[in-house]
Amino acid sequence: MAKIKPKQLAVPAKPEPRRNGGDPEVLRAWSARKPLMLGLVAVLLLVGGLGTWAVTTTLAGA
């Protein structure tokens, strides 16, 4: 049985991953802190606004 040798690629393959974990583009992950804080502030404003409205409004015809 003949052995088949792999072809040489015209385009070089991607470089080997680094020892510290891989591609620097992948290592630079985004922080979830800002979206979480924005969501928390939005929920607090929504609950606080509706709560304040519920306490201060009067029911007409109840």
CORCORFEN-V661963 format. One record per residue. N is the residue number from 1. PHI is phi in degrees with one decimal (999 if undefined). Layout:
((N,PHI) (N,PHI))
This chain:
((1,999) (2,-82.6) (3,-87.2) (4,-101.8) (5,-93.0) (6,-69.4) (7,-71.9) (8,-79.7) (9,-81.8) (10,-70.6) (11,-102.6) (12,-64.4) (13,-69.6) (14,-62.5) (15,-64.0) (16,-62.2) (17,-63.8) (18,-74.5) (19,-67.8) (20,-83.0) (21,133.3) (22,133.2) (23,-64.8) (24,-63.1) (25,-67.1) (26,-78.4) (27,-68.0) (28,-84.7) (29,-80.8) (30,-80.9) (31,-91.1) (32,-89.1) (33,-62.5) (34,-64.2) (35,-62.3) (36,-66.7) (37,-65.6) (38,-61.7) (39,-64.2) (40,-64.0) (41,-62.9) (42,-63.3) (43,-66.0) (44,-62.8) (45,-65.3) (46,-65.1) (47,-67.3) (48,-65.2) (49,-65.8) (50,-67.3) (51,-64.9) (52,-64.0) (53,-62.6) (54,-66.2) (55,-75.7) (56,-90.5) (57,-84.4) (58,-110.8) (59,-84.0) (60,-98.4) (61,83.1) (62,-94.8))
